[in-house]
Amino acid sequence: MRIVGRVDGEFSDVLDSFGLRLERMYSSGNKNDCLMHAFMNATVPNFRRLCEAKKNEVADLFRRKKFLQIAKNSVVYEKKTDSEKAAIERRITTNAFLENIEVNILCEYYSVKIIVFERLQSSVGATHTTIIYGSSKNTKNTDSVYMLYNPGQLHFEAVRNVGTNNYTLPYSTANGMSEMMMSSMVANVSACNFSMGDKVIYRGEEYYIVDRTFMRNSTNCASYKLSKDSSGAKKIKNAQNAKVNSRAINSLINSLSEIEATPEEVSAAS
């Protein structure tokens, strides 16, 4: 198993708080099967010992021959709309990138918990987060939580404690980390003078806030993205209030014609 690098950057503060040193392990991107590779690298010691060609073969067979049936029999799948079910089936049976919905399906089928370290640029400006997938029913603080890393929702990697074959954290630690990062995210959101959808003045003209970014390791706004499209800004604000996933909100943002402005260039509209 090849080490890719440390889990650090935006995660450094929370990892230091819990005395953790974590490293990311290489996973093949063959046919966009990286989630299958990362999941089996984390949970199956015998899979780690295979050569890459054999890993590619196993991941391919598991995803396209077995995982579809696993997904269709899951509670996660059953709770989705018809269009969402079709999207899950399309992702699994093609070479599309698998998403956190599929992480949840794996957790349900194998009765495990997984914490995913993510680097995101969401509509509320958060650039990092950790999310625990899997049922919390009858959870004990000593339960094991497997670790995955998904930088920018582009590639999954398994994560282990540095220099060990331990790919898990106790649930008490994983949950504590998630709560700490969520608190940081809330603090960041409250630090901006303007919220999503707010009408502002930029260079003498009216615009609407459609996205916000924050300075690294800071609660200060780095910039706003502005659009003239009031209806588009309203859709984004409504989606955010309804807790629609960040990828859907980003799709809305990207559909608008927008400009970027610093906080100093923006003022409240009367």
Secondary structure, DSSP 4 states (H G I P E B T S, - for coil): --EEEES-GGGHHHHHHTT--EEEE----GGG-HHHHHHHHHH-HHHHTS-HHHHHHHHHHIIIIIIHHHHHTSHHHHTS-HHHHHHHHHHHHSSPPP-HHHHHHHHHHHT-EEEEEEE---TT----EEEEES--TT--TT-EEEEEEEETTS--EEEEETTSS--EEEHHHHHHHHHHHHHHHHHHHHHSSS-TT-EEEETTEEEEEEEEEE-TTSSSEEEEEEES-HHHHHHHHHHHHTT--HHHHHHHHHTS-EEEE-GGGEEE--
